[in-house]
Amino acid sequence: MNERLGKRVGPYLWLLPSIVLMAIFVVFPIAIVFKLSFSEVSKSGVVGGFVGFKNFADAVSLPAFKTVMLNTLVWVVAVVGFSTIIGFIIAMVLNQKFRGRKIARAILVFPWATSLVIQASVWNYIIKFEYGNLNNILLNLGIIKQAINWRATYMIEFMWECGVGIFVTIPFVTFCVLSGLQSIDGSLYEAAEIDGASFWDKLFNVTIPLVKPSLTVSTVLNIIYVFNSFPIIYTMTKGAPANKTDTLITYLYMLSFYDRKKGPATALSVIGFLILCICAGVYMLSVMRKEDEQ
Amino acid sequence: MKKLLALLLALTMVFALCACGQTAAPAESAAPAEESAAPEAPAADEITLDVIICQYGPNTQDWFLGTGMNGTNFVDKFEAENPGIKLNLEVVSWNDVYTVVDTRIASGQAPDILNIDVFANYANEGLLEPVSQYCPEELYNDFFPSFIEQSVIDGTVWAVPDLASARALYYNVDMFEEVGIEVPTTWAELEDASQAIIDYYGGDVYPWGIDMTTDEGQAAFAYYTWGNGGGFVDADGNWALNSPENVEAIEYALSLYSNGYTNPQPATQTRYDLQDMFAAGKLAMVIAPNSLPTYAADKDSTVNMATAAIPANEGKTSSSVGVMDRVMAFKDESAPDQAARDEAIGKFLTFFYDPENYVGWVSMEGFLPAVNSAVEALVAADPSFEAWLDVLGSCQFYPTAKAEWDAVKQGVITAEQNALAGASVQDELDALQAEIAG
């Protein structure tokens, strides 16, 4: 009797520490944000009474709201999309046997292992107009005659930010895909070759279906990371000019601590939370449906 | 297995979201208010003051907590001279101080003493103690009256100035001699000088620096509007952001940019970027605080610089921009003995402004003093201080005592940045005025 009880309770007992930690550090803060988003919050952060959906209405009617949401969409789609495609290609290359493969794999970790603030600051220096490395190198090589302003408009600046985002995200995708690639049985390719399959046939009918699970994992995680990413944009432009390069996360920080509109800022973070919940929900549903099929 | 993975994913996502939760939920580290009072409880006759000081430069931390005060530090020296008072002093960077303070207020752990620039929100929300509650009269009378006036709301003084800095035009003397031009005093002369510098150096040198960044874009607004008889408020102290003078002034600043007389990215190049360019001889003129020579020397700059008044529009008076920071005391209802607490705060201030300590503090980071008693010693140590004290006397200050200042400050920056990206200055300032003044 005791043994059976132990078996039933045992797993939950082991889970308990992490559940407690999550409750304190994850669930509790989220609950507070939800509470704040329905409360009046003063400029200094003093929490007042219940105000219903006022903070949400204020947040949505902010002049920068549309721009910021559009930027967030572009930012997530561009960074996740391009880093997935490029990361996938690099993983395919690194899966080949060649001399120096191990070094190449090690080098790939660098952008990922460096702090994002450092990355963004370094890129700031690289593309600096006055004494940036990029202009210096191109001038010294004689490729350009005059220094180019690499940050001429905010659209270009935002593209640079996306570029840095892609650059730092590639390693993660590559390693996810690489682990998937390595688990593919070589005999599948042999069988395909005997059937006369071309490179593209093998890619679309063998490789992609088999790395799909790891690709899905990396994509969903990336959407979450990239959506929540703060350092690159904050370091490179702080959202300037006039929030035109802000994403939701950097904008709500500025809104809370620079504009001191703390109520709408909490409402925005709840909106962000719900958006990500939908993303994760869609993913979970698809996984569960597949499990049912199997 | 996949269900587990899905669960894991969902949890990771929630975890990741913590990041945004943290920024938006100051109350997250909420601890019951009683707990914050606990350290003060053990000995009834001992008082612990929580103090937050802003990091003005590389020496601040060392002076307050390290060995930067002749081998000792502020906290040790204060505690030795004031038995029964303990200081729990933190030095916080300017970048984080608003986040730190707001978070502590929201969780009922406001500091006893805070050093920061703004005070109006804290005062309006009833969080501050009036200065008269804790500041000894002798010390109070020592402050420059024009400084104290900047911290008054409805007749009550809510904070005292800790130091100030004043802005002036710095120019590269050698460059001006080489090109053969005079220092501009009016806007028209500034355009001519800029054109001459462009013609001479062929674009290798930016004549004029503009900072319209999120860091300090409000300063640019002040430089140009005050130099055109405009400003944030009208003669009665009401917001007048879209006055014709202001529109003309900002349009003039933008014309400098569009004519190619300035640094190429006013929206993202901060004053520090400009100071770096000036120190490297890449920028001919920049409006900067009196600490610029120290700043440039730290960068091994060899630029030969001099100061002049900030150019104003024809027929208008030039006025310097004063920037002042403050010290204020928060209320603490849970303190067992309010009178003893007030007295302890008074002792802290008396000790801080004691010329023996204060002169070292102000000169260390190259700032200007806020009390009369420090002037003599500072001028004796560095005669160039005298000229700056004159400038300080004619300074205008931001209207930081007005409740809407935060919104105005961000609003003018947004207006400037939108205008840089092509929007109409008139429309931007009209919209801002409507938003602020209703």
Interface residues (C-beta under 8 A of the other chain):
Chain A: M22 F25 V26 V27 F28 P29 I30 I32 V33 L36 V41 S42 K43 S44 G45 V46 V47 F129 E130 Y131 N149 R151 A152 T153 Y154 E157 V217 V220 L221 I224 Y225 N228 F230 M236 T237 K238 G239 A240 P241 A242 N243 K244 I249 L252 Y253 M254 S256 F257 Y258 D259 R260 K262 A265 T266 L268 S269 G272 F273 L276 C277 C279 A280 Y283 M284 V287 M288 K290 E291
Chain B: K2 K3 L5 A6 L9 A10 L11 T12 M13 V14 F15 A16 L17 C18 A19 C20 G21 Q22 T23 A24 A25 P26 A27 E28 A30 Y98 T99 V101 D102 T103 I105 A106 N121 Y122 E125 L127 M212 T213 T214 D215 P264 Q265 A267 T268 M277 A280 K282 D406 A407 Q410 I413 T414 A415 Q417 N418 L420 A421
